Amino acid sequence: MNFRYASLLGRKSNCLSVAAKTVEYRPLSVAAAPQAKPSKSSFGKNIVLVDGVRTPFLTSGTSYSKLMPHELARHALLSLLQKNRLDKEIIDYIVYGSVIQEVKTSNIAREAALAAGFSDKTPAHTVTMACISSNAAITTGMGLIATNTYDVIVAGGVEFMSDVPIRHSRKMRALMLKANKAKTLGQQLSLLSTFRPAFLAPELPAVAEFSSGETMGHSADRLASAFNVSRSEQDEYALRSHTLAKQAQDKGYFTDLVPFKVQGVDQVVDKDNGIRVSSPESLAKLKPAFVKPYGSITAANASFLTDGASACIIMTEEKAKELGLKPKAYLRDFLYVSQDPVNQLLLGPAYGIPKLLSKTGLSLKDIDSWEIHEAFAGQIIANLKAMDSDWFCKTYLGLSEKVGSPDLNKWNNWGGSLSIGHPFAATGVRLCMHTANRLIREDGKLGVVAACAAGGQGVAMLIERYPGATAD
Ligand SMILES: CC(=O)SCCNC(=O)CCNC(=O)[C@H](O)C(C)(C)COP(=O)(O)OP(=O)(O)OC[C@H]1O[C@@H](n2cnc3c(N)ncnc32)[C@H](O)[C@@H]1OP(=O)(O)O
């Protein structure tokens, strides 16, 4: 199948102009032998990604819905040890991400590690950085290794959208706290008289920006509109994502996925369940999900609410050799970016990728594998247009000219968050593992992971295939 990717055709946006370009897409093609410049570590020592795993990513409200988040995380952590036949005693430290926290397990890193049977002598802490939380877990681990604090780190993340905390209203909470302290019947009755039925309206959580109150979907719709990304371009990109994910799933490329026998569910969960290849006609019929009635973001060209967990193990190359382990990749470099969370909320890749390339002395053509988080199809296309715009790159990145457009034949070749799913804090490890495994299968050398996150933040990471690595 050939995809003719039209999003970079020379349409004039109201805020930027984009060069005319049509890119032929050859799914799952094997790249030519890598010619990229050799890379080196910025950390004074080589840090390797030995392996990583994830639970199948499931649409929220499906087979995981009766679990608690630490149980999902437990499965990822335990499977990581089992798959790699690792002795739990070798793990020095655990860093784990979570965005929407279960209040009972606020340090979910520790609770999941204890539940998974890690040594109780292994410290663990939880990080949160919205959709890049497990990237933050990995890079926190890299920092601990680089500073010689520890040698062996487990990093990962979990998100559980099937059961999010729904709170009483502030007024109801205040009343309940006061009632808890009331000592006499008189005090209790006096408090009761202040109760109003309106207090019972719950506070429902939203996938929204705290500082502006705007949902991610609404912001993505504005971003798509600012970059003149049409509805059909978004649907075409979404279809590409689902088609490629289905192909990769059918070919057994998702070797990071560890099947899960969920208690109370008859069948073993062994596949991501959000991958759905539709026709362009059925996609075109869907109504806008956020900006109604004229928005362009729908349920099919947005990432969906997902349950899932991931975990990976990183260490010094020296330690991996000592333990006789076969790493997948070197973790070469990373950086974070942040900008205005109102108008530039989801442009993390457009800011992070050029900065990473400049920091590492690489150019777009040196990269054999791009794994970029797909929050929304419109957001991805806006990021591509931004990087291919002289105006954007001069105005916002301070460059003398545009960065250009990455080779889309090397872009998210196994689908992405739109199709595989996006359990917020688990996605970063999935991106790193797909990069590492794609570099192996596609015979590449260097891969870039990039993602946007709530708060207007973003990450970019450089990964290099480890010599002799296998994609199992
Ligand atoms: C940096 C960041 O990553 S920010 C975080 C980004 N992610 C988000 O913010 C999450 C955004 N997503 C969401 O909030 C939700 O998934 C929504 C609001 C878009 C959609 O939620 P829902 O309405 O519950 O979706 P639902 O699964 O019911 O789908 C709605 C309709 O679209 C249809 N649909 C969904 N996906 C597809 C598809 N791939 N192909 C065809 N039809 C589809 C469904 O069948 C359904 O049709 P129906 O109404 O006829 O039954």
The ligand as an SDF file (V2000), in Angstrom:
LIG
                    3D

 51 53  0  0  0  0  0  0  0  0999 V2000
    0.3260   15.6140   25.2730 C   0  0  0  0  0  0  0  0  0  0  0  0
   -0.8360   14.7160   25.2840 C   0  0  0  0  0  0  0  0  0  0  0  0
   -0.7170   13.5710   24.9330 O   0  0  0  0  0  0  0  0  0  0  0  0
   -2.2920   15.3370   25.7680 S   0  0  0  0  0  0  0  0  0  0  0  0
   -3.3950   13.9900   25.8940 C   0  0  0  0  0  0  0  0  0  0  0  0
   -3.9860   13.6730   24.5840 C   0  0  0  0  0  0  0  0  0  0  0  0
   -5.0940   12.7910   24.7040 N   0  0  0  0  0  0  0  0  0  0  0  0
   -6.3020   13.1930   25.1400 C   0  0  0  0  0  0  0  0  0  0  0  0
   -6.5200   14.3250   25.5330 O   0  0  0  0  0  0  0  0  0  0  0  0
   -7.3780   12.1800   25.0680 C   0  0  0  0  0  0  0  0  0  0  0  0
   -8.3330   12.6130   24.0250 C   0  0  0  0  0  0  0  0  0  0  0  0
   -9.3760   11.6310   23.8360 N   0  0  0  0  0  0  0  0  0  0  0  0
  -10.5510   11.6420   24.4960 C   0  0  0  0  0  0  0  0  0  0  0  0
  -10.7660   12.4320   25.4140 O   0  0  0  0  0  0  0  0  0  0  0  0
  -11.6140   10.6860   24.0470 C   0  0  0  0  0  0  0  0  0  0  0  0
  -11.0020    9.5600   23.4440 O   0  0  0  0  0  0  0  0  0  0  0  0
  -12.5920   11.3650   23.0160 C   0  0  0  0  0  0  0  0  0  0  0  0
  -13.3700   12.4740   23.7540 C   0  0  0  0  0  0  0  0  0  0  0  0
  -11.8500   11.9720   21.8400 C   0  0  0  0  0  0  0  0  0  0  0  0
  -13.5640   10.3390   22.4560 C   0  0  0  0  0  0  0  0  0  0  0  0
  -14.1940    9.7240   23.5100 O   0  0  0  0  0  0  0  0  0  0  0  0
  -15.5270    8.8810   23.2500 P   0  0  0  0  0  0  0  0  0  0  0  0
  -16.5850    9.7590   22.6880 O   0  0  0  0  0  0  0  0  0  0  0  0
  -15.8140    8.1340   24.5010 O   0  0  0  0  0  0  0  0  0  0  0  0
  -15.0250    7.8960   22.1210 O   0  0  0  0  0  0  0  0  0  0  0  0
  -15.7300    6.6420   21.5070 P   0  0  0  0  0  0  0  0  0  0  0  0
  -14.7850    5.5020   21.5570 O   0  0  0  0  0  0  0  0  0  0  0  0
  -17.1010    6.4340   22.0880 O   0  0  0  0  0  0  0  0  0  0  0  0
  -15.8650    7.0530   19.9940 O   0  0  0  0  0  0  0  0  0  0  0  0
  -16.8400    7.9800   19.5400 C   0  0  0  0  0  0  0  0  0  0  0  0
  -17.3160    7.5090   18.1820 C   0  0  0  0  0  0  0  0  0  0  0  0
  -16.1880    7.4880   17.2960 O   0  0  0  0  0  0  0  0  0  0  0  0
  -16.0640    6.2040   16.6980 C   0  0  0  0  0  0  0  0  0  0  0  0
  -14.6410    5.9220   16.5080 N   0  0  0  0  0  0  0  0  0  0  0  0
  -13.6400    6.0200   17.4120 C   0  0  0  0  0  0  0  0  0  0  0  0
  -12.4810    5.6530   16.8500 N   0  0  0  0  0  0  0  0  0  0  0  0
  -12.7560    5.3310   15.5730 C   0  0  0  0  0  0  0  0  0  0  0  0
  -11.9560    4.8740   14.4950 C   0  0  0  0  0  0  0  0  0  0  0  0
  -10.6260    4.6970   14.6090 N   0  0  0  0  0  0  0  0  0  0  0  0
  -12.5660    4.6410   13.3190 N   0  0  0  0  0  0  0  0  0  0  0  0
  -13.9000    4.8460   13.1740 C   0  0  0  0  0  0  0  0  0  0  0  0
  -14.7030    5.2720   14.1650 N   0  0  0  0  0  0  0  0  0  0  0  0
  -14.1220    5.5140   15.3490 C   0  0  0  0  0  0  0  0  0  0  0  0
  -16.6750    5.2590   17.7280 C   0  0  0  0  0  0  0  0  0  0  0  0
  -17.0970    4.0510   17.1180 O   0  0  0  0  0  0  0  0  0  0  0  0
  -17.8390    6.0720   18.2200 C   0  0  0  0  0  0  0  0  0  0  0  0
  -18.8870    5.9860   17.2780 O   0  0  0  0  0  0  0  0  0  0  0  0
  -20.4160    5.8750   17.7780 P   0  0  0  0  0  0  0  0  0  0  0  0
  -20.6830    7.1590   18.4980 O   0  0  0  0  0  0  0  0  0  0  0  0
  -21.1580    5.7210   16.5010 O   0  0  0  0  0  0  0  0  0  0  0  0
  -20.4550    4.6900   18.6800 O   0  0  0  0  0  0  0  0  0  0  0  0
  1  2  1  0
  2  3  2  0
  2  4  1  0
  4  5  1  0
  5  6  1  0
  6  7  1  0
  7  8  1  0
  8  9  2  0
  8 10  1  0
 10 11  1  0
 11 12  1  0
 12 13  1  0
 13 14  2  0
 13 15  1  0
 15 16  1  0
 15 17  1  0
 17 18  1  0
 17 19  1  0
 17 20  1  0
 20 21  1  0
 21 22  1  0
 22 23  2  0
 22 24  1  0
 22 25  1  0
 25 26  1  0
 26 27  2  0
 26 28  1  0
 26 29  1  0
 29 30  1  0
 30 31  1  0
 31 32  1  0
 31 46  1  0
 32 33  1  0
 33 34  1  0
 33 44  1  0
 34 35  1  0
 34 43  1  0
 35 36  2  0
 36 37  1  0
 37 38  1  0
 37 43  2  0
 38 39  1  0
 38 40  2  0
 40 41  1  0
 41 42  2  0
 42 43  1  0
 44 45  1  0
 44 46  1  0
 46 47  1  0
 47 48  1  0
 48 49  2  0
 48 50  1  0
 48 51  1  0
M  END
$$$$
